[in-house]
Amino acid sequence: MTDKIMAIMALTTMIAFLGVVAWFVPDIDLIIVIGLVSLLAIYDFWHTLRNSGKNGSG
């Protein structure tokens, strides 16, 4: 359970940091890349969270 809490905190911190970068450097290309990176990180977290209870190599 602690690992899930730490993962949520890390994901939230990363997205908050990237949000600050996007706020202070309002370049559309940078904002698109930050959005895509955030979506990929959220997808990876969700996929890992869903499959954490299953046995196997992942």
FIVO-104347 format. One record per residue: residue number from 0; z negated, x, y negated of N, C-alpha, C in turn. Coordinates in nm, 2 decimals. Example, Ala and Ser with C-alpha at 12.3 -4.5 7.8 and 13.67 -1.06 7.14 Angstrom:
<nodes>
- 0  -0.78  1.32  0.57  -0.78  1.23  0.45  -0.78  1.32  0.33 .
- 1  -0.71  1.28  0.22  -0.71  1.37  0.11  -0.79  1.29  0.00 .
</nodes>
This chain:
<nodes>
- 0  0.00  0.08  0.12  0.00  0.00  0.00  0.00  0.09  -0.13 .
- 1  -0.07  0.20  -0.12  -0.08  0.29  -0.24  0.06  0.34  -0.27 .
- 2  0.14  0.37  -0.16  0.27  0.43  -0.19  0.36  0.33  -0.26 .
- 3  0.35  0.20  -0.23  0.43  0.10  -0.30  0.39  0.09  -0.45 .
- 4  0.26  0.09  -0.47  0.21  0.09  -0.61  0.26  0.21  -0.69 .
- 5  0.25  0.33  -0.63  0.30  0.45  -0.70  0.45  0.44  -0.72 .
- 6  0.53  0.38  -0.62  0.67  0.37  -0.64  0.70  0.28  -0.75 .
- 7  0.63  0.17  -0.76  0.65  0.07  -0.87  0.62  0.13  -1.01 .
- 8  0.51  0.21  -1.01  0.47  0.28  -1.14  0.58  0.38  -1.17 .
- 9  0.63  0.46  -1.08  0.73  0.56  -1.11  0.86  0.49  -1.16 .
- 10  0.90  0.38  -1.09  1.02  0.31  -1.13  1.01  0.26  -1.27 .
- 11  0.89  0.20  -1.30  0.87  0.14  -1.43  0.87  0.25  -1.54 .
- 12  0.81  0.36  -1.51  0.80  0.47  -1.60  0.94  0.53  -1.63 .
- 13  1.02  0.54  -1.53  1.16  0.59  -1.54  1.24  0.50  -1.63 .
- 14  1.23  0.37  -1.60  1.31  0.27  -1.68  1.26  0.27  -1.83 .
- 15  1.13  0.28  -1.85  1.07  0.28  -1.98  1.12  0.40  -2.06 .
- 16  1.12  0.52  -1.99  1.17  0.64  -2.06  1.32  0.63  -2.09 .
- 17  1.40  0.58  -2.00  1.54  0.56  -2.02  1.57  0.46  -2.13 .
- 18  1.48  0.36  -2.14  1.49  0.26  -2.25  1.47  0.32  -2.39 .
- 19  1.37  0.41  -2.39  1.34  0.48  -2.52  1.46  0.57  -2.56 .
- 20  1.52  0.64  -2.46  1.63  0.73  -2.49  1.75  0.64  -2.54 .
- 21  1.77  0.53  -2.48  1.88  0.44  -2.52  1.85  0.38  -2.66 .
- 22  1.73  0.36  -2.69  1.69  0.30  -2.82  1.72  0.40  -2.93 .
- 23  1.68  0.53  -2.91  1.70  0.63  -3.01  1.83  0.69  -3.02 .
- 24  1.91  0.68  -2.91  2.05  0.73  -2.91  2.14  0.61  -2.87 .
- 25  2.17  0.53  -2.97  2.25  0.41  -2.94  2.40  0.43  -2.92 .
- 26  2.43  0.51  -2.82  2.57  0.53  -2.79  2.60  0.44  -2.67 .
- 27  2.71  0.37  -2.68  2.74  0.27  -2.57  2.77  0.33  -2.44 .
- 28  2.83  0.45  -2.43  2.85  0.51  -2.30  2.71  0.55  -2.24 .
- 29  2.62  0.60  -2.32  2.49  0.64  -2.26  2.42  0.51  -2.21 .
- 30  2.43  0.41  -2.29  2.36  0.28  -2.25  2.41  0.23  -2.12 .
- 31  2.54  0.24  -2.10  2.61  0.19  -1.97  2.56  0.28  -1.86 .
- 32  2.55  0.41  -1.88  2.51  0.50  -1.77  2.36  0.47  -1.74 .
- 33  2.28  0.46  -1.84  2.14  0.43  -1.82  2.12  0.29  -1.74 .
- 34  2.20  0.20  -1.78  2.19  0.07  -1.70  2.23  0.08  -1.56 .
- 35  2.34  0.16  -1.53  2.38  0.18  -1.39  2.28  0.26  -1.31 .
- 36  2.22  0.36  -1.37  2.12  0.44  -1.30  2.00  0.35  -1.28 .
- 37  1.96  0.27  -1.37  1.84  0.18  -1.35  1.87  0.08  -1.24 .
- 38  1.99  0.03  -1.24  2.02  -0.07  -1.13  2.02  0.00  -0.99 .
- 39  2.08  0.12  -0.99  2.08  0.19  -0.86  1.94  0.22  -0.81 .
- 40  1.85  0.26  -0.90  1.71  0.29  -0.87  1.64  0.17  -0.82 .
- 41  1.66  0.05  -0.89  1.60  -0.07  -0.85  1.65  -0.11  -0.71 .
- 42  1.78  -0.10  -0.69  1.84  -0.13  -0.56  1.78  -0.05  -0.45 .
- 43  1.77  0.08  -0.47  1.71  0.17  -0.37  1.57  0.14  -0.34 .
- 44  1.49  0.11  -0.44  1.35  0.07  -0.43  1.34  -0.06  -0.34 .
- 45  1.42  -0.16  -0.38  1.42  -0.29  -0.31  1.46  -0.27  -0.16 .
- 46  1.57  -0.19  -0.14  1.62  -0.17  0.00  1.51  -0.10  0.08 .
- 47  1.45  0.00  0.02  1.34  0.08  0.09  1.22  -0.01  0.12 .
- 48  1.19  -0.10  0.03  1.07  -0.18  0.04  1.10  -0.29  0.15 .
- 49  1.22  -0.34  0.16  1.25  -0.44  0.26  1.25  -0.38  0.40 .
- 50  1.30  -0.25  0.41  1.31  -0.19  0.54  1.19  -0.11  0.58 .
- 51  1.08  -0.11  0.50  0.97  -0.02  0.53  0.89  -0.07  0.65 .
- 52  0.90  -0.20  0.69  0.82  -0.25  0.80  0.89  -0.23  0.93 .
- 53  1.02  -0.20  0.93  1.10  -0.19  1.05  1.09  -0.05  1.11 .
- 54  1.10  -0.04  1.24  1.10  0.09  1.30  1.24  0.14  1.30 .
- 55  1.25  0.27  1.31  1.38  0.34  1.31  1.39  0.44  1.20 .
- 56  1.50  0.51  1.19  1.52  0.62  1.10  1.56  0.57  0.96 .
- 57  1.59  0.44  0.94  1.62  0.39  0.81  1.76  0.36  0.79 .
</nodes>
